[in-house]
């Protein structure tokens, strides 16, 4: 640029005079090219500016479109047809599949089991997570011992569900270590079938899920606790508030937004749990641990009833959608 | 210097404290509280860590010792046989290779795409921003089982059944929303002036993003990366459904295959569980600080 600008032509243009290539001959007007060009360039810059964020977003939009929006469309479509995939020319049956699934006794049982499993897990995750977080947040421990205990408490969360399932099958084996310890203190009989007795199986898988999931609450709540200004507690103490009163009037209100986010996320995730059930009980014995996810999976990949499975999948999507609605609304309110 | 003037903070050890204060009801109560808290912490540690300890101990036993009565945490015949038999079996090593390939690819691709998207969300105002944002937040709630059936069709249709790309693409649908939300939250905490200064100097947004923002955002990117890796490493449902042959199976499925084969090789399953957990546990331990911070600032405060 500095080299070319030494030339006489450039000097002229810098001086504001039109370059020799004005468009006078074409348009008859005396407008120089530069004046003509400016709005174009501005428009181009403007378009570029407007388009820029979309260029950055393009990969996500394409991926979400192809792998999220399209499949949801497909599954809703499947649910309206008779015997998709296995049949070459499936027939449109409207809501028949929905009636069939919603009146299926196993589906109803699975809904109930999912509710019990999810409700108990989420409440226990919150209670345990909060209790552990508060224990770690006391000033009774040194920094180092706190770090050690925090790492131990996070451990269950670092293991994948498939591994957790196998591990608890070993621990809860009728001749395993849990029965040995519990029968030692008279809490269970030697040989208790935790995972294969119809009375115990649902409670057992719920317990395993509680064990596996509370650290996520603990981590977030611990960060939340550390973010509560100390003055709030001091003020409450000056006012003569007891430990419990401080907990109710300072800790809980301060943690409220985090707790609500976590509860909603956990409700969404726990109600979709598949691997843990599949690898411990497979939904049995006699459906007592059948969840909506395992029910749907079996319909599709054991019985090849893809249309009914799609219907069940759409119903699960709708239920999750309700939870997602509250989650999105809550996140927005916090922003 | 009188006792009354000594600030309490100076009295670090019990011995340094006057007897009157050490035995005051308040101090007594504090000591009991400490004992109670430590007891609870130990109980909690047993609850959280006990099963993991048992997994470790079982992996060092021979299969006949697994259910010996009474059970013992430490076996006299400590052996690494279970580990060797896994590491010497090419099929089982393949599970690990598959898991690493898929998880690393998912992590890198997710980070790249999420950095671009988060930059747009954090630094630009544009039409449709709110809607795209809501879509990305709500996509997190879509149940995997809902997508499973159409994916099965799509993946088979595109010829990606039983391939790495099939798994990688599907995993990204679940890692991207979370990564974008966390990363946008992180970018929002970085002052705009930083990258705007570079853009005023004539560089484009692309340069501003990669030269300025990304290096500063490394802690956030690391935590998002670890989280993404964890999701990919742990995924079960799609790995189960979208692969068929043993040489394409990942670790979570591999452990299940050990369960099905002949008799249960509990010591091998435990050894494989330990080997399969090492990457995530190490990542977590090394980057704990980054990770917990990033997780919280992204997910909870976004």
Interface residues (C-beta under 8 A of the other chain):
Chain A: X50 X52 X53 X54 X56 X57 X59 X60 X61 X63 X64 X67 X68 X70 X71 X72 X74 X75 X78 X85 X132 X135 X138 X140 X141 X149 X151 X152 X153 X154 X155 X156 X158 X159 X160 X161 X162 X163 X166 X167 X168 X169 X170 X171 X173 X175 X176 X177 X180 X211 X215 X219 X220 X223 X224 X258 X261 X262 X265 X268 X271 X272 X274 X275 X278 X279 X292 X293 X296 X297 X300 X301 X306 X309 X310 X313 X314 X316 X317 X320 X321 X323 X324 X325 X327 X328 X331 X334 X335
Chain B: X33 X34 X37 X38 X40 X41 X44 X45 X47 X48 X49 X51 X52 X54 X55 X58 X66 X67 X69 X70 X71 X113 X114 X116 X117 X119 X120 X124 X126 X127 X129 X132 X134 X135 X136 X137 X138 X139 X140 X141 X142 X143 X144 X145 X146 X147 X148 X149 X150 X151 X152 X153 X154 X169 X170 X172 X173 X176 X180 X205 X233 X234 X236 X237 X241 X251 X252 X253 X255 X256 X259 X266 X269 X270 X273 X276 X277 X280 X281 X284 X285 X288 X292 X293 X295 X296 X299 X300 X301 X302
